[in-house]
């Protein structure tokens, strides 16, 4: 089965709760992988264990260099010791979304973003987009962000405002660490929003070609 190769002890995953009092997205780690069950660390929010109930429906998302994977399930059991954990039933199949290659264009637009941490969301931070594709973007900022962290970005594109989560792939310090060049990929983005971004990329391409002909 796919999960035997892709689900690894200690792997970072996202647990998505789409209903109830604790609706939200939580970052956690795999604690154990069995033949039919999966144990993940109970998510922490504001320093406290999120008290998700047994029977709560969840979506688990994980990824590697080639694709993003996810499956729907529910919490079968809560364990308190030796560490708080949630036991999920593994499905027969796992959804896979192949990463695609996208055209990347230079795009200079303002962005703002929030860092997602165990303590919650950071203060709003700002940057300038450097380039854009249907799969992600690069931007320049004075704020330090961590590799593999999750950000919530607000984009100001010609087609309008957009907000979406992104995953940090690479951070480069420049100007003696006064600025950082950050590469991110869009994470769990809706196809509608991705289509809007791809349309924006095509519009920029057309404008660049037109400018080159003048």
C-alpha positions in Angstrom: 0.0 0.0 0.0 1.1 3.5 -0.7 1.1 4.6 2.9 3.7 2.1 3.9 6.3 3.9 1.8 5.2 7.5 2.2 4.2 7.7 5.9 7.4 7.9 7.9 8.0 8.1 11.7 8.7 11.8 12.6 7.3 13.1 9.3 5.6 16.5 9.5 1.9 16.4 8.5 -1.1 18.6 8.6 -4.3 17.7 10.3 -7.4 19.5 8.9 -10.5 19.7 11.1 -13.4 21.0 9.0 -16.2 21.1 11.6 -16.9 21.6 15.3 -15.5 24.0 17.9 -11.9 23.2 16.9 -12.1 23.7 13.2 -8.8 24.6 11.7 -5.4 23.4 10.4 -2.9 21.9 12.7 0.7 20.9 12.1 1.9 17.8 13.8 4.1 14.7 13.4 3.7 11.0 12.8 4.4 9.1 16.0 3.8 5.5 14.7 2.7 3.7 11.6 0.9 0.4 11.7 -0.7 -1.9 9.2 -4.2 -0.3 9.6 -3.7 2.6 12.0 -1.6 5.8 12.2 -0.6 7.6 15.4 0.0 11.4 15.2 0.9 13.8 17.9 -2.1 15.6 19.4 -2.0 19.2 17.9 -1.0 22.0 20.2 -2.6 25.5 20.0 -1.6 28.4 22.3 0.5 26.0 24.4 -2.5 23.7 25.1 -3.4 20.3 23.6 -6.4 20.7 21.3 -9.1 18.5 22.8 -10.4 16.8 19.6 -13.0 14.2 20.4 -13.0 10.6 19.3 -15.1 10.3 16.2 -14.1 13.7 14.8 -13.7 13.7 11.0 -10.3 14.9 9.9 -8.2 15.2 6.7 -4.5 14.3 6.9 -2.1 16.0 4.4 1.5 15.1 3.8 4.0 15.6 1.0 7.3 14.7 -0.6 9.4 16.2 -3.5 7.1 14.6 -6.1 3.6 15.0 -4.9 1.1 16.0 -2.2 -0.9 13.2 -0.5 -4.1 13.3 1.6 -6.8 11.1 3.0 -10.0 11.5 4.9 -10.5 9.7 8.2 -11.7 10.1 11.8 -10.1 10.0 15.2 -10.5 6.4 16.6 -8.8 7.0 19.9 -7.1 9.6 22.1 -4.0 8.6 24.1 -2.6 10.8 26.9 0.6 9.0 27.9 3.5 8.8 27.3 2.7 11.8 25.0 -0.7 13.0 23.8 -1.5 11.2 20.5 -4.4 10.6 18.2 -5.0 7.3 16.5 -6.4 7.4 13.0 -7.6 4.5 10.8 -5.6 4.2 7.6 -7.8 4.0 4.4 -7.3 1.5 1.6 -6.3 4.3 -0.8 -4.7 7.7 -0.5 -5.3 10.7 -2.8 -2.2 11.9 -4.7 -1.8 15.3 -6.4 1.2 15.3 -8.8 3.4 18.4 -8.6 3.4 20.1 -12.0 5.9 22.3 -13.7 4.6 25.8 -14.3 5.7 28.8 -16.3 7.4 31.3 -14.0 7.4 35.1 -14.8 8.9 38.1 -13.2 6.1 39.8 -11.2 6.7 42.7 -8.8 3.6 43.1 -6.6 3.2 43.9 -2.8 2.4 41.0 -0.5 1.6 40.6 3.2 1.7 37.4 5.2 1.2 35.8 8.6 3.5 33.1 9.9 1.6 30.0 11.3 3.2 28.8 14.6 2.2 26.5 17.4 1.3 29.7 19.4 -1.0 30.9 16.6 -0.6 33.6 13.9 2.2 36.1 13.9 1.7 39.9 13.4 1.1 40.9 9.8 4.4 41.1 7.8 5.2 42.6 4.4 7.2 41.9 1.3 7.5 42.3 -2.4 6.9 39.5 -4.9 9.8 38.8 -7.3 8.3 36.1 -9.5 5.1 34.0 -9.8 3.9 30.7 -11.3 1.0 28.4 -10.9 3.0 26.4 -8.4 4.4 29.1 -6.2 6.4 32.3 -6.0 9.4 34.1 -4.7 9.3 37.3 -2.6 11.7 39.7 -0.8 11.1 40.6 2.8 12.9 42.0 5.9 11.3 39.4 8.1 13.0 36.1 8.9 11.0 33.0 8.1 11.9 29.4 8.6 12.3 26.7 6.0 9.3 24.3 5.8 7.2 26.7 7.7 3.6 27.5 6.8 2.6 31.1 5.8 -0.8 32.6 5.1 -0.2 35.2 2.3 -2.3 38.0 0.9 -1.6 38.8 -2.8 -2.5 42.0 -4.7 -2.7 40.8 -8.3 -4.1 42.6 -11.4 -7.1 40.3 -11.2 -7.8 41.3 -7.6 -6.9 40.4 -4.0 -6.3 36.8 -3.0 -5.3 34.9 0.1 -3.8 31.4 0.3 -1.6 29.2 2.5 1.9 28.6 1.2 4.8 26.3 2.3 8.3 27.8 2.5 10.8 25.8 0.4 13.9 27.9 0.6 15.2 31.0 2.4 18.2 33.0 1.3 19.8 35.8 3.4 21.0 38.8 1.4 22.4 42.2 2.2 24.1 40.9 5.3 20.8 39.5 6.5 18.9 42.7 6.2 16.6 41.1 3.6 15.6 37.5 2.8 14.6 36.0 -0.5 11.9 33.4 0.2 10.7 30.7 -2.2 7.3 29.2 -1.5 4.9 26.8 -3.1 1.1 27.1 -2.9 -0.2 24.7 -0.3 -3.7 23.2 -0.4 -4.8 25.9 -2.8 -8.2 25.6 -4.5 -8.2 24.9 -8.3 -10.2 28.1 -8.8 -7.5 30.2 -7.1 -4.7 28.4 -9.0 -6.5 29.0 -12.3 -6.7 32.8 -11.3 -2.9 32.8 -10.7 -2.2 31.0 -14.0 -4.4 33.4 -15.8 -2.4 36.3 -14.2 0.8 34.7 -15.3 -0.4 34.4 -18.9 -1.5 38.1 -18.8 2.0 39.1 -17.6 3.5 37.0 -20.4 1.4 38.7 -23.0 2.2 42.1 -21.7 5.9 41.3 -21.7 5.7 40.1 -25.3 3.8 43.2 -26.4 6.3 45.4 -24.7 9.1 43.6 -26.5 7.5 44.3 -29.9 7.1 48.0 -29.3 
